[in-house]
Amino acid sequence: MGDALGRGHPRRGPGMTQLADAGPAPSPDAAPGAERGPRRPRAVYVLGVVVLAILAYLVLSPLFYLAWRGLTTGEGFSLANISAAYSVEGTPEMLVNSFVFAFGSAAVSTVSGTALAFFCVRSNAPLKPLLYAASIVPLIIPGILFTIAWVFLLSEDVGVINILLRSVGLDFLQIDAFSLLGMALIDGMHLSPLVFLLMFAAFKATDPALEESALMSGASVPSVIRKVTLPLVRPALFGAILVMVVRGLESFETPAVLGIPSGNWVFTSRIYQALHTYPVRYDIAAIYSISLLLLTVAGLLFVQRVNRRGERFQTISGKGFRPRPLDLGRWRWPVSVLFALYFVVVVVLPVAILVWMSLLPYYQTPSIDALDTLTLRNYERMFDMPGVVDAVRNSAILAVTSATAVMLFTSVVAWFVLKSRMRGARFLETLASFPLAMPGLVLGVALIFIYLRSPLPIYGTLLILFIAYVTRYLPYGIRYATSSLGQVSAELEDSAQMSGATWRDTFRRVVVPLMAPGIVAGWVYIVVVSVRELSSSILLYSQDTRVLSVTIWELWENGETGVLAAVGVVMVVALMILVGVAYKLGARVGVRDL
């Protein structure tokens, strides 16, 4: 998701989009309306109002209902729910666990993702394709599958890695997957691709002249990295840390699979518990959701502030610039071996254990004797189970329809933001970007409050999941759309309108085709993340609207590890094929960053 540069459109950093003035004010001598271009038809203004209403409904109504349910009782406005929520036994431990888990996960993902990005972009280390695969592939594997795979690699009793460590007398190196340390390690490994993507662009845009000067002055490679390279990318690095802390706070899959059984509660697992106890504690779920939302909003606002201060660290100017790799010297092969091991640990082992589990009638530790029991029965059962087939259909419908709706809608929003020259148009961008700060579980809680008592028959249908997916992925759609539209000159649109074309025809025949690369890239990305989505779906599904991620969760709770693994293997293979096809397609239409 590259940064967009358009007319009056500032460079955007990672996280929430930034606001800026629409452009320079017209000179006093300019004719009235000269800067405004062709007069827009009234229908365009009506469309703008409709777009604003849709955004307000999708984004603001969940916030209103969440605040209303959390801050009111039967007697009106009250802080009693806050007192009740934070007087629950174990709440102080939950708060500490939430921050320890978030910062621990951020530490793991930041160190690994930053190192991978640096050696991929700035070094002459061999095996770079392997480094790139190690950086990106974990992003494709759904979080719940990644976590479950590590249960069978790092759990104290059946974890393959821990069993091997005990067999060679290295018991002190064991890490229990169900401990807080294990939770942070697993979540950090799964989130490291996000740091890689954030830091990849930062390292690529840094002038290597300063590093070369340091090397010519006799500094060693580690000293250059520590004293020159990392300080140059400090804003991007600090922003990546904050984004990962926020992602750790809103993470659900790892705390649910590992934290609930071991009693390591965090915000998201407590919210889930409050909605799955009897009687249901909507008040506590609302207060914890509001608290988590405030934390994520504060974190992302801080990220935005850090990004605005990044100009102090710019090293690329109008002078000639071409990034060159840093010669690692004797460190070349040690670095490559280290990251080859990382690839085995983070990518190969989780996928291999899932394949192994899928071929067994019941789980057994990998051994020669277990080879005699290998079978494809789990794959047969998977296709014979009506729930799985229905989940595949529901996931496909939701992924395709939500991705299509998001990209079409955000294309219109992007046009109003970048091309309409209307006052307040950038407020639309702010609204579309806000769900980035809204954890999926919090959105699910808010939608329960909206539609549980609604006269419209939406709760328990695919429509409520569609609304959740569209709302969640608006920020990604707006980033792709604005990045693509920002490269399109307004002259093409003005020429079409001066030739007699209506705004609708101009948008359909000129603007949308020119935005096609960004729309395709955004559509593919949203399809992938929609298939993986669990945190909102787990609160909003019904018996007839299960999706793949929810089905995997239920199979896990029911102990059906063999069928679960078979579903997971097919799911991962399908997502990899989809991303591979999208990458090839993107190369033809001018998109590589899929």
N, C-alpha and C positions, 0 to 999 in steps of 0.2 A: 504494500500500500504506500506508494510513493507520495511525496509532498507535492502539492499543487501550486502552480504559479499562474495566476490569471490576472486580468485587468483589475488592479486594486485589490488583489487577493494575496494576503501575506503567506509566508511560508508557515506550514503547520507542523507542529511537533507531534510526537506520539501522545496518545491519550485523547482527552477532550479537545475539540477544535477551538481555535482562538478567534476572538472577535477583533475587528479592526475597522477603521473608517473605510467607507466605500471607495474613496479615491480622492485626488486633489480637487479642491473646490474650483468651479469655473471662474475665469478671469472676469473682472467687472465689465470689460469691453465686449465680452461675448454676447451674442444675440440671445434673447430669452429662449430657452428650450434647446439651444444648440448642443448642450452636453447630454441632453436627454435622448437624442436619437428620435426615430419615428414614434409617433404617438401610439401608445398601446390601446387596443380595443378594450371596451368595457368588460368583455368576457374574460380577459386576462386578469383583471382586478377581482372579478367574481371567483375565478379559479384560485387566486391567491387567498381569498377568504376561506374557501373550501379546504385548501391545503392547511391553513392555520388551524381550522376547526378540527381536522383529522389528527394533526399532530398534538393539539391540546388534549383531545380525548384520549389518545394512546399514551401520552406521557404524563399529563397532569392529573387525570382522573384517578389513576392508581395511587398517586401521592396523596391526593385529597382523602380518598377512602381509607388509606393506611393511617393517616394522621387522625382522622375522625374516629376510627375504631380504637386506636390506642389511647387517645386523650379524652374520651368521653365514657361515661357510664350511664346507667338508666336514669340518673339524676342530672345529667348534663356534663359540662366540662369538669374534668377532675384529673388529678395526678395520682389517683389511687392505683391505677394500673402500673405506673412506673414503680411505685413502692412495692406492689405485689410481685412484679417481675424480678426486681433486684433483691428481694428478701428470700427468694427460693434458695434452698440449701444447695451449696456448691457453686453459687454464682461468682464469688471471688476467684475460685479456681478456674471457672470457665473463662473469665476475663483474662487471667494470666495465660492460660493455655492458648487462647485465641491469638494473642500477640507473640508468644513464643513460637507457635506454629507458623504464623505469618512471616515473622522475621527469619526463622530458620529456613523455611521454604525459599524466601527471597535470597538468602545467602547462597544456598545451593544453586539455584537457577542463575543468579547473577555471575557467580564465579565460573561455572561451566559454560554458560551462554556467551559471556564476554571472551573467555579464552578461545572458544571455538570460532567466534567471529574474527578475532584478531589474527589467528593463524590461518584462517581461510582467506582473509582479505590482504593482510599486510606482510605475510611471510612467504618464503620460498619452500615451505615444508612440502614434501611429497605426499601422495595419497589425499590430495585435496577433495576429490569427489567423495571419498569415504567420510571425510570430515563434514562435508555438506550434508550427506545422507544422515549422519549421526545427529546433525543439528535439526533437521526438518522432520524426519520420519516420526519421532514421538508425538509431534503435533497432530498427526493423522490418526494415531491410536486413541480411541475414546478413553477418557479419564477413568471410568469405572473398570474397563478391561485392563488398563495399565496397572491400576491399584490391585485388582484381584490377582493378576499375574505375579505381582511382587509378594502377595500373601504366601504363595507357594515357593517363593525364592528366599524370603527373609523371615518367615514366621519361626517361632522358637522350636516348635515340634516337628513340622514337616518341611520347613524351608530348605531347599536344596543347597543353597550357599552356606547356611549355618551348619548343616549336616557335614558338608565337606570341611569346613573350618574345624569342627570338633574332631573329625577323623584324623586330622594332621596336627592336633594339639594346639590349635590357635583359637581356643574358646574365647579369649579376651577380645577378639576382633568381631565377635557376633553382635549383630544389631537386630533387635526384635521389631518386626514390621508394625506391631500393635503398640509400640511405645511412641511417645511424642517425638523422639529423635527419628524413629523410623518413618513416622508420618511425614515429617518435614523433609526428610531425604527423598522419599518417593514422590511427593508433590513437587519438590524442587526439580527433580529430574524430568518430570512431565512438562513443567513450565519453562524449562531452559530454552526451547525453540523460540519463545516470545522474546527473550532477552537477546538471543542470537539475531533475530530480525531487526530489533531496535539498534543493536550495536553494529550490525553489518554496515548499515548506511553511514553511521558515524565514522567508522574506521575508513570507509571508502572515500569519504569527503575530507580527510585530513591530509594536509601537505606533508610528504615524507622528508622534505628538505631539512627540517629540524632534527629528525632522527639520524639522517645521514651526517649532518654536522657533528652530532654527538659521537657517532661511531668513528668519524675521522679524527676526533679529539682524543680517542683512546678509550671511550666508555665501552663496557661490555654490553652484550645484548640484554641481559636481565636489568641492568641499570638503565638502559635506554627506555625499556618498556615501563619501568617503575617511575622514572623521573621525567620522561618526555611524553611518551605516548598516552599513558593513562591521564595525566593532567590535561592534555589537549581535549580529551573526550569526556572530561569530568561532568559537564551538564547532562550529556546523554546517559552517562553511567549513573548519575544520581537519579535522573528521571526513571531509568530502568529499575533501579532499586525500589523506588516509591511505587511504581506500577506493580511490581511483583508483590510488595507488601499488601497492596490493595487486593490483588488477585488471591493472595493467600487468605485474607480475611473472608473473602466471599466463596472460597473453595468449598465444595460440598462432597464430592465423590470420595476423596481420601478420608475426611473426618467421619463420613457415614459408614464406610466399609471397615475402617480400622479403629476409629475413635469411639464409636458407640459401644461395640462389644467390650472394649478395654476400659471404658469409663473416662476417656480423655475428651471431655466435652469442649466444644467451641461454639461460637455464635450459631453457625449454620446447623449443626447437629441438634442444638437446643431448640431452634425454631422447628425443625422437623419433628422432634419429640413432642413439643407442645401441641402439634396438630395430629399426633397419632397416639394420644393417651385418652383415657376416659375419666371424666368428661373432657372434651376438647377445650384447650385453653387458648382461645383466640386472642384474649387480651395480652397474655404473655408473648405469644407469637408476634403480635403487632408491635409491642414495645421493643423486643429484641430486633425486629426488622427495621424499625425506625433508627435504633442505635447503630446498627450495621450500616444503614444507608448514610447516616451522618458521617461515619468514619470514612467510607469510601468516597463520598463527595469531597470531604476535606483533603483526603490524600490526593485526589486527581486535580483539585484546584492548586495544590502545592506543586504538583508536576507541571501544570500550566505555567506557574510563576517561574519555575526553574527553566523551562524552555524559553521564556521571554528573555532571560538573562544570558542565553547562550551566545549572543552576538559578541560578547567579550572574548570568546574562545575561537573566533573565526580565523582560519589560516589560509583560506582560498580567496584570492582577489582577482583582479583583471589580468594579472601576469600569467605567463604560460604555466600550466600545471598538468602533470600526468602522474598519477599514483604509481609508485614502483614498489616491488616487494622488498621486504627487509631480509637481508641475508642472515640466516640463523647460524651459519657455520657448523660447528660440531654438534649443535643442538637440533639439527634438522631431523635426523632419524629418531632420536629419543622422543621428540615431540610427536612424531608420526606414530610411533609405537604406543605412546600413552593414549592418544586419541583413537587408535584402532581398538585398544582395550576398552575405552569408553563406549565405542560403537557396539562392541560385543555385549557390554553390561546393560546399556540403556535400550538397545534395539533388539539384538539377537536373542538374549536370554528371555525377555518377556514374551516375545512371539514364539520362541521355541517351547516354552513351558505351556503356552496355550495350545499349541499343536499337539504336544504330548498328552495333555489332559483330554483333548478331544478324541484321542485314539484309544482311550482306556474305558472299560465298563465302569470302573470305579478308580479313584485316584490312588496311584502307587508312586513311591519315590523312583526316579529313573534308575533302572538296573537292567542287567542282561536278562534276568528271569522275567521281568515285566514285559519283555518284547514278545513273549509267547501269548500274551493276552490282548495284543493290539487288534482293534476292530474299527469298522466304519459305522457301527451301529448308532453312535451318537448323531452322525450326519443324517442317517435315515430317520431317526426319531425327530430330529429338528424339523424336517420337511413334513413329517406326519402330524406334528403338533399344530392344531389350528390356531393357537394363540400366537405362535411364531410367524406363521404366514400372514395373519392379520396385522401383526406388528410391522412386518416388512412393508405391507401395502400402506399402512397409515404413515409410516416414516417417509416413504417415497412421496406420498401425496403432500404431506406437510412440508417436506424439504423443497419440492419443486414449486408449490404454490407460494410459500412464504418468500423464497428467493426471488421469484418473478415479481411478486407484489412489492417487495422492498426495493428492488432495483428500478422498477418503473416509477414508483412513487418518489424515491429519492432523486431520480433524474429530473423530475419536475421541480422538486425542492431546490436542487442545485441550480437549475436555470433561474429561479427567482432570486437566489442568493447572489449569483455571479453576473447575471445578464439583465435582470428586470429593471435595475436602477430605481426600484421602489424604496421608499423610506421604511425602515424597520425590517427589511428583507433578511438581514443577518440574524434576527431573532428566530427565524425558522431554523437556521442552522444550529443555534443554541439548543432549541427544543429537540431537534433530531439527534443531537449528540448526547443529550443528558442520560439516556438509558445506559450509556457506558459506565456510569457510576451506580447503576442499580443492579445489585446481585440478582441472579436468576431466581433464587429462592424467595427473595423479598418481592420480586414481581409476581411470583406465583401466589404468595400470601395476599397481596393487594388485589389480584384478580379474583381470588376466592371471595373477598369482602364485597366486590362489585357485583358478581354474577350469582352468588349463592342464593340471594333473595330477590334477584331480578325477575320480573314477570316474563322476560324473554327466555326461551328454552336454549340457553347457550352453555350453561355449566354442564359438564359431563359429555360434551360433544367435541368433535375435531375443531369446531370454530373457536373455542376458547384457547386451544393450543395454538391455532393459527394466529390469533391476536397476540398471544405471548411471544411467539417466535418473531413476528413482524416487529413488535415493540423492542425486543431484545437486540435485533440485528439492524435497526435503523442507523446507529452510528457507523457501522461498517459500510452500509450502503452509501451513506452520505460522503464518506471518505473516498470511496471508489468513484462516485459520480462527480464530485467536485474536482478530484484529481484529473479526471478525463476531460470534463467540460472546461476546466481552466486553460487547457491548451488550444481551445477552439476560438478563433478570432470572431469578434462581433460583426466584422465586415461581411462575412458570409451570410449571416442571418439578416442583416440590414439589406443586403443586395436582393435576397429572396423576397423580402417584404416590399421593396421598391419595385419589384417586377410583378407585383400583384398577388403574391401568395399570402394566404391567411396565416395567422400565428400557428394554428393547429397543423397546417400543411408544412410550414417551415420547421416546426419542432419535429414532426414525424419524418420528413424527408431529408432534412439537412442536419439538424442538431443530433437526433438519435443515432443515425448512421456514423457520424463522426465520433460519438461517444461509445461506439460499439466495443472497442477493446476494454475499456474500463467496466462497462456493463457486463461483459462476458466474465471478466476476472472476478468481479464482485458476486455475480450469480453463482459461480462455481464455489467460491469460498463459503457463501452462506448455505449452499446445499450441504457441504461437508460438515460445517459446525451444527447445522440443524439436525443431521442424522445422529450426531454425538450428544446432543443436548439432553440433560437429565434433571438439573436442579429445578427448573420450572415444571417440567413434565411430571415429575414425581408427585407434585401436589395437585395437578389439574386433570390427570387421566381418569378414565373410568374403565369398566370391564371391556367395553367395545372400542376404546380409543387408545389402547396400549401402543406404545412405540418401541423401537428396538432397545433403546437404553433402559426403559422401564422393564421390559421383558428380561433383560440381563440381570437387573436388580432383583426381580422376583425369583428368577432361577437361582441366584446366589442365596437368597433368604431360604429357599426350599431345599438347598443342598444338592441341586442338580448341576454339579460342576462339569460333568462331561458334556451335556447338551449346551450349557453356557459357553464352554470353550469352543464348541463347534460353531455356534452362532457368532462368537467373537472372531474366529478365524475367517469365516466367510465375510463378515462385516469389514474387517481390516483389509482383506484382499480387494473387496469391491471399492473401498475408499481409495486405496492405492491406485487401482486402475482408473478411477474417475479423475484423480489428480494428475496421473500420467497423461491421459487423453487431453485433459484441460491444458496441460503444459505444452503439448504438441500443437493444440489448437491455438493457444495463446501466441506461439511463435509465428503463426501465420497471420494473425490479426494485429500483431505488434505488441503483445503482452507477454512478459516473461515472469513477472512477480505474482504468480498465482498461488 
